[in-house]
Amino acid sequence: MSGDRPSALAQPIRPPSAARIGAYLGLFVLGAVVGAAGALVQPGWFPGGLLLALAAEAGLCLGAARLLRSRAAAASAAGGWMLAVILLTTSRPEGDFLFAAGSGSYLFLLGGIGVAVICATLAPVRQPHDGPARLGK
């Protein structure tokens, strides 16, 4: 390392741009749409609907993470998915609810959370612009 140039790790973190914040909000809304659609599809064609709903969430989260090159993008899409699914699990005063008490619903809920965590973990992390070498030199 050169002595006159500060390390990339020592530089302050810049706030995200307006375009990046807009992208995160769009991914949040898209995650909510995918969660609501998955909640409707998963009981219809069991087990194919369940696999289709989980694959849609995985595609959204992993695609968002790779597109924006950050874990926050995957977390934003997963947050929208979780909000939609949680709002759909609450029962109404009339007694109506969307999720039945079956194994498919539990697999959708727990599997979707697992898919979100896996996709956020697999997301690339931004590296300093010093080169392709690993950080722990």
Secondary structure, 3 states (H helix, E strand, C coil): CCCCCCCCCCCCCCCCCHHHHHHHHHHHHHHHHHHHHHHHHCCCCCCHHHHHHHHHHHHHHHHHHHHHCCHHHHHHHHHHHHHHHHHHHCCCCCCCCCCCCCHHHHHHHHHHHHHHHHHHHHCCCCCCCCCCCCCCC
